[in-house]
């Protein structure tokens, strides 16, 4: 069935043709698709015209058309059940589209949820391992503290390539004082073996940062937003080499005099690696050195006595502070 507008146009045309003297059969022949609906309406009109032979006014015509249109509209009205089934079909189609879209979303997201980046934990340190991890402090606001001790739980290295994985280790030295590591002074926290290959990120998991201010003597806790510090820096662990990575930290002061606070941040510009042949013991790794505070000045450190045999070295109780030549730097 054609839309209501089309039928109304046909009806108007047939009425006009009958008023001009044409007969009903001619109109039905021209519009066979509407013949069943047109015939009773046109016969009623011609019968009325015969009984009351007069020419209707324009208003009368308009009123008659409106009555015809109202009657046709009523015939085309759908029942409650028809509406229910029509809406049900539309809702079913919409629900099917939503289900398909959600299934597609899960198909793309599921691999991410089901395949987290695996983690490998290095079981124990190794004094002759291929990777050494050091820390140092880039001097900013560290001079405000008489001591600033950082306690860390573990260190994570993100290894890239075709199979990304986290390499984690627990440092031998879990607490260090940043006031003893200014500028070029470093401290080794761990040495051991990690898988060879390319790495892209280093994360320190921090459990506490506590310091003492020089001026007031008051204790201060520095809070970290996520209890970890991370830097994205590419480096390689190569066969036959010892990779010495120095993670440089810095303390900065923010805010005004009354509401100032201190932040501990990684310093990516001064962090990086230094590669040394495995057969050549990296400076500062074969002999323990006392921290800067153990002597009257940080530049006049007293080396510990070397052991009688390189195979029976003992670890000094104080953390090792290494000279600048063992500090990691990015290599081209």
Secondary structure, DSSP 8 states (H G I E B T S, - for coil): ---HHHHHHHHHHHHHHHHTT--HHHHHHHTGGGHHHHHHHHHHHHHHHHHS-S---HHHHHHHHHHHHHHHHHHH---HHHHHHHHHHHHHHHHHHHHHHHHHHHHHHHHHHHS--EEEE--S--TT-SEEEEEEE--SSGGGEEEEEEEEEEEEEEE-SSS-EEEEE--S--EEEGGG-BTT-EEEEEEE----EEEEEEEEEEEEEEEEETTT--EEE---SSSEEEEEEEEEE-TTEEEEEEEEEEEEEES-SSS-EEEEEE-GGG-EEEEEETTS--TTTSS-B--GGGSSSTTS--B----SSTTS----SS-EEE-GGGS-----
